[in-house]
Amino acid sequence: MRHVALGRTRLSVSVLGAGSNALAEYSQEQAGFIYNYALDQGVNFIVTSAAYQVVEPKIAKAVADRKDEFCLATTTDHRGAKNAKADIENSLRLFRTDHIELYQVGGVRNQRAVDLALEPGGAMDALQEAKREGRIGAIGITGHVPDVLAYAVKTGLFDAVFFILNMANTYALSDLMPLARSMNVGMMVMRPLGHGALARPERALRFALCSGAEAVMCGMYSKEEIETAIAVAEPPITDEERASLMAEAESLPRTGCRLCGLCEPCPKGISISYLMELYHYRARYGLLAKAEEQWLRAAAKAKECDDCRECEKRCPYQLSIAPVIHAAAEGRYPAR
């Protein structure tokens, strides 16, 4: 598999990386097979998080004896130095190593979270100390909201950024990636298939690979998924293909939802972010079977919306959320 330089991190990583968000659902035996098979196929980048609890230990148990064969990116969701340092120490212990290639400040959804991590006594103090000691190689940041991540990248303190990008959620293309590219900050894509929701998954993966990000993280939870993802990633990207995919994504209407989560919880328990993110994509292309079932459940729940508009009051982007929720509930397109 093709490897690329990940921005200024000095890491050479496979263009496809192994994600781990859903690994808690799999047994240790399955985890062992999945990650060893991915390494055998040339995937040399594994991304996880201490916040996933059982996931980091599962991966470590599966492949710690092959640590010299892959780059590891893991994450602390803590904002204070003390707890972030504990996460770093635990990751080093689990993977039986004295060096982790990329450690990230994770779960960042607003500027306040960035500020807390960067203030004196914040998580960045622990990461920078570990970097000075050679215990971690590069420092990254992860989150869902591109403009918040851009706020962090502008500080110059982060070597890599890990963000959502897919054909239903393209905001990073304008709100983050040009800045990251100009500062040689490594770019890593999460959720290229929308957590397995997007119909036409092979085209969706090619879109992420064409975006200009160095690495795309995929859920690799079976031999078939690994082989399919690699087969999709292998053909060279042409200028014509890139232009076509970018134009197609640009033509898809958007609700404006960046998945910051501030509109939730809904008093009625409606899955606002899920409906907002996928509304236009589903209308044009549909969703895969399990996601369609989830959509129909969410749309049925949306019928309980009483138009309180609390979600709109909390939305930092001042989006018109209620019309989309009502349209989804009624199976209506476009929203009006």
C-alpha positions as CSV (number, residue, x, y, z in Angstrom):
1,M,0.0,0.0,0.0
2,R,1.1,3.5,-0.8
3,H,2.7,5.5,2.1
4,V,2.8,9.3,2.4
5,A,4.5,11.9,4.6
6,L,2.0,13.0,7.3
7,G,2.6,16.8,7.2
8,R,5.4,17.9,9.4
9,T,5.1,14.9,11.8
10,R,8.0,13.1,10.1
11,L,5.9,10.0,9.9
12,S,5.4,7.9,6.8
13,V,1.9,6.4,7.0
14,S,-0.3,4.3,4.8
15,V,-3.0,6.3,3.0
16,L,-5.5,4.1,4.7
17,G,-5.4,3.8,8.4
18,A,-7.2,1.4,10.7
19,G,-9.8,3.1,12.9
20,S,-11.1,1.6,16.1
21,N,-14.3,3.4,17.2
22,A,-16.5,0.2,17.0
23,L,-13.9,-2.3,18.3
24,A,-15.6,-2.5,21.7
25,E,-18.2,-4.7,20.0
26,Y,-15.7,-7.3,18.9
27,S,-13.9,-10.0,20.8
28,Q,-10.2,-10.1,21.6
29,E,-9.8,-12.9,19.1
30,Q,-11.5,-10.9,16.4
31,A,-9.4,-7.9,17.2
32,G,-6.3,-10.0,16.9
33,F,-7.2,-11.2,13.5
34,I,-8.4,-7.8,12.2
35,Y,-5.3,-5.8,13.1
36,N,-2.8,-8.4,12.2
37,Y,-4.4,-9.0,8.9
38,A,-4.4,-5.2,8.2
39,L,-0.7,-5.0,9.1
40,D,0.0,-7.9,6.8
41,Q,-1.7,-6.1,3.9
42,G,0.5,-3.0,4.3
43,V,-1.7,-0.8,6.6
44,N,0.9,0.7,9.0
45,F,-1.3,3.3,10.7
46,I,-3.6,2.6,13.7
47,V,-5.7,5.3,15.3
48,T,-7.4,4.8,18.7
49,S,-8.1,6.7,21.9
50,A,-7.8,6.2,25.7
51,A,-11.4,7.5,25.9
52,Y,-12.6,4.3,24.1
53,Q,-11.7,2.4,27.3
54,V,-11.5,-1.3,26.3
55,V,-10.4,-0.5,22.8
56,E,-6.8,0.6,23.4
57,P,-6.1,-2.5,25.5
58,K,-7.6,-4.8,22.8
59,I,-5.4,-3.3,20.1
60,A,-2.3,-3.4,22.3
61,K,-2.9,-7.1,23.2
62,A,-3.4,-7.8,19.5
63,V,-0.4,-6.2,18.0
64,A,1.9,-4.8,20.7
65,D,4.5,-7.4,19.7
66,R,4.6,-5.8,16.2
67,K,4.9,-2.2,17.4
68,D,7.9,-1.6,15.1
69,E,5.7,-2.3,12.1
70,F,3.2,0.5,12.6
71,C,2.6,4.1,13.6
72,L,0.3,4.6,16.5
73,A,-1.9,7.6,17.0
74,T,-3.8,7.7,20.3
75,T,-5.7,10.3,22.2
76,T,-6.5,11.8,25.5
77,D,-9.9,13.5,26.0
78,H,-8.7,15.1,29.3
79,R,-8.1,18.8,29.4
80,G,-5.8,18.9,32.5
81,A,-2.1,17.9,32.5
82,K,-2.4,15.4,35.3
83,N,-5.0,13.2,33.7
84,A,-3.5,13.6,30.2
85,K,-0.1,12.5,31.6
86,A,-1.8,9.4,33.1
87,D,-3.3,8.6,29.7
88,I,0.1,8.9,28.0
89,E,1.7,6.6,30.7
90,N,-1.0,4.0,30.3
91,S,-0.7,4.0,26.5
92,L,3.0,3.5,26.7
93,R,2.5,0.6,29.2
94,L,-0.2,-1.1,27.2
95,F,1.8,-1.1,24.0
96,R,5.0,-2.1,25.8
97,T,6.9,0.8,24.1
98,D,8.9,3.8,25.1
99,H,7.6,5.9,22.2
100,I,4.2,6.6,20.6
101,E,4.4,8.3,17.2
102,L,1.4,10.7,17.6
103,Y,-0.6,11.7,20.7
104,Q,-3.7,13.8,20.3
105,V,-5.9,16.1,22.3
106,G,-9.3,14.6,21.5
107,G,-13.0,15.2,21.6
108,V,-12.7,19.0,20.9
109,R,-16.1,20.5,20.0
110,N,-15.7,24.2,20.9
111,Q,-13.1,26.8,21.4
112,R,-13.4,26.6,25.2
113,A,-12.2,23.0,25.1
114,V,-9.1,24.1,23.1
115,D,-8.4,26.9,25.5
116,L,-8.6,24.6,28.5
117,A,-6.2,22.1,26.9
118,L,-3.7,25.0,26.1
119,E,-3.8,27.0,29.3
120,P,-1.1,26.5,32.0
121,G,-1.7,23.2,33.7
122,G,-3.6,22.0,30.6
123,A,-3.2,18.8,28.6
124,M,-0.8,20.4,26.2
125,D,1.7,20.8,29.1
126,A,1.7,17.0,29.5
127,L,2.0,16.3,25.8
128,Q,4.8,18.8,25.3
129,E,6.7,17.4,28.2
130,A,6.3,13.9,26.8
131,K,7.5,15.2,23.4
132,R,10.6,16.8,24.9
133,E,11.4,13.5,26.6
134,G,11.0,11.6,23.3
135,R,8.1,9.6,24.6
136,I,5.8,10.9,21.9
137,G,6.8,12.1,18.5
138,A,4.2,14.5,17.4
139,I,1.1,16.2,18.9
140,G,-2.3,16.3,17.2
141,I,-5.8,17.4,17.8
142,T,-9.1,15.7,16.9
143,G,-12.7,16.8,16.8
144,H,-15.9,17.1,14.8
145,V,-16.1,20.9,14.1
146,P,-13.7,22.2,11.4
147,D,-13.7,25.9,12.4
148,V,-12.9,24.9,16.0
149,L,-10.0,22.7,14.8
150,A,-8.8,25.6,12.6
151,Y,-8.8,27.8,15.8
152,A,-6.5,25.2,17.4
153,V,-4.3,24.8,14.3
154,K,-3.7,28.5,14.1
155,T,-1.8,28.3,17.4
156,G,1.0,26.5,15.6
157,L,1.2,23.9,18.5
158,F,-0.3,21.0,16.6
159,D,1.5,18.8,14.1
160,A,-1.6,16.9,12.8
161,V,-5.4,17.3,12.8
162,F,-8.0,14.5,12.7
163,F,-11.4,15.6,11.4
164,I,-14.7,14.4,9.9
165,L,-14.9,14.5,6.1
166,N,-17.3,12.7,3.8
167,M,-19.7,13.4,1.0
168,A,-22.5,14.3,3.5
169,N,-20.2,16.5,5.6
170,T,-17.8,18.5,3.5
171,Y,-17.2,21.6,5.7
172,A,-13.5,20.7,6.4
173,L,-12.7,21.3,2.7
174,S,-13.2,25.1,3.2
175,D,-13.1,25.6,7.0
176,L,-10.0,23.7,7.9
177,M,-8.0,22.0,5.2
178,P,-6.6,25.1,3.4
179,L,-5.2,26.4,6.7
180,A,-3.7,23.0,7.7
181,R,-2.1,22.6,4.3
182,S,-0.5,26.1,4.4
183,M,1.0,25.2,7.8
184,N,2.1,21.7,6.8
185,V,-0.1,20.2,9.5
186,G,-0.8,16.5,8.8
187,M,-4.4,15.9,7.8
188,M,-6.3,12.7,8.8
189,V,-9.9,12.0,7.9
190,M,-12.4,10.2,10.1
191,R,-15.8,8.8,9.2
192,P,-15.3,8.8,5.4
193,L,-18.3,6.5,5.1
194,G,-20.4,8.3,7.7
195,H,-20.0,5.5,10.3
196,G,-21.1,3.1,7.6
197,A,-24.2,5.0,6.7
198,L,-23.5,6.3,3.2
199,A,-24.7,4.4,0.2
200,R,-22.2,4.0,-2.6
201,P,-19.4,3.4,0.0
202,E,-16.7,2.9,-2.6
203,R,-17.3,6.2,-4.2
204,A,-17.5,7.8,-0.8
205,L,-14.1,6.4,0.1
206,R,-12.6,7.7,-3.1
207,F,-14.0,11.1,-2.4
208,A,-12.1,11.2,1.0
209,L,-8.9,9.9,-0.7
210,C,-9.2,12.6,-3.3
211,S,-9.6,15.4,-0.8
212,G,-6.0,16.2,-0.2
213,A,-5.8,14.7,3.3
214,E,-2.8,12.5,3.7
215,A,-4.5,9.6,5.5
216,V,-8.1,8.3,5.7
217,M,-9.1,6.2,8.7
218,C,-11.5,3.4,7.9
219,G,-13.4,0.9,10.1
220,M,-11.6,-2.3,9.4
221,Y,-13.5,-5.0,11.2
222,S,-13.3,-7.9,8.8
223,K,-11.1,-9.4,6.2
224,E,-13.6,-8.4,3.5
225,E,-13.7,-4.7,4.7
226,I,-9.9,-4.5,4.8
227,E,-9.6,-6.0,1.3
228,T,-12.3,-3.9,-0.2
229,A,-10.9,-0.7,1.3
230,I,-7.4,-1.4,0.0
231,A,-8.8,-2.3,-3.5
232,V,-10.6,1.0,-3.6
233,A,-7.5,2.9,-2.4
234,E,-5.1,1.4,-4.9
235,P,-6.0,3.0,-8.2
236,P,-4.1,6.2,-8.8
237,I,-6.1,9.4,-8.4
238,T,-6.4,11.5,-11.5
239,D,-7.0,15.2,-11.8
240,E,-10.2,14.4,-13.7
241,E,-11.5,12.0,-10.9
242,R,-10.7,14.5,-8.2
243,A,-12.5,17.3,-10.0
244,S,-15.5,15.1,-10.7
245,L,-15.9,14.0,-7.1
246,M,-15.4,17.5,-5.6
247,A,-17.9,18.9,-8.0
248,E,-20.4,16.2,-7.1
249,A,-20.0,16.8,-3.4
250,E,-20.3,20.6,-3.9
251,S,-23.6,20.1,-5.8
252,L,-25.2,18.3,-2.8
253,P,-27.3,20.6,-0.7
254,R,-26.2,20.9,3.0
255,T,-28.1,21.7,6.2
256,G,-25.1,23.5,7.8
257,C,-24.7,21.0,10.6
258,R,-21.1,20.5,11.7
259,L,-22.0,17.9,14.4
260,C,-20.9,20.1,17.3
261,G,-23.7,18.5,19.3
262,L,-24.7,21.7,21.1
263,C,-28.3,21.4,19.8
264,E,-28.7,18.2,21.9
265,P,-30.0,16.6,24.0
266,C,-33.5,17.3,22.5
267,P,-36.2,17.4,25.2
268,K,-38.1,14.9,23.1
269,G,-35.1,12.6,22.5
270,I,-34.9,13.4,18.8
271,S,-31.6,12.5,17.1
272,I,-31.1,16.0,15.6
273,S,-27.5,15.7,14.4
274,Y,-28.2,12.4,12.7
275,L,-31.1,13.8,10.8
276,M,-29.4,17.0,10.0
277,E,-26.2,15.4,8.7
278,L,-27.7,12.8,6.4
279,Y,-30.9,14.5,5.3
280,H,-29.7,15.7,1.8
281,Y,-27.4,12.7,1.2
282,R,-30.2,10.2,1.9
283,A,-32.6,12.2,-0.4
284,R,-30.2,11.9,-3.3
285,Y,-28.4,8.6,-2.8
286,G,-30.1,6.7,0.0
287,L,-28.4,5.0,3.0
288,L,-27.1,1.5,3.6
289,A,-29.6,-0.9,5.2
290,K,-28.7,-0.5,8.9
291,A,-28.4,3.2,8.6
292,E,-31.8,3.4,6.8
293,E,-33.3,1.5,9.7
294,Q,-31.8,3.9,12.1
295,W,-33.0,6.8,10.0
296,L,-36.6,5.5,10.0
297,R,-36.5,5.2,13.8
298,A,-35.1,8.7,14.1
299,A,-37.7,10.1,11.7
300,A,-40.5,8.4,13.6
301,K,-39.2,10.0,16.8
302,A,-39.0,13.3,15.1
303,K,-42.8,13.3,14.8
304,E,-42.8,14.2,18.5
305,C,-41.2,17.6,17.8
306,D,-43.4,20.3,19.3
307,D,-41.5,23.1,17.7
308,C,-40.0,24.4,20.9
309,R,-36.9,25.5,18.9
310,E,-34.6,25.0,21.8
311,C,-32.2,23.4,19.4
312,E,-32.1,26.5,17.2
313,K,-31.5,28.7,20.3
314,R,-28.4,26.6,21.2
315,C,-27.0,26.2,17.6
316,P,-23.8,28.3,17.3
317,Y,-24.4,28.4,13.5
318,Q,-27.9,29.8,13.8
319,L,-29.3,27.0,11.6
320,S,-33.0,26.5,10.8
321,I,-33.2,23.1,12.3
322,A,-36.9,22.6,12.9
323,P,-37.9,22.6,9.2
324,V,-35.5,19.8,8.5
325,I,-36.7,17.8,11.5
326,H,-40.4,18.2,10.4
327,A,-39.5,17.3,6.8
328,A,-37.7,14.2,7.9
329,A,-40.6,13.2,10.1
330,E,-43.0,13.6,7.2
331,G,-40.7,11.9,4.7
332,R,-40.7,15.1,2.7
333,Y,-38.0,16.5,0.5
334,P,-36.8,19.2,0.2
335,A,-37.3,20.8,3.6
336,R,-39.5,23.9,3.5
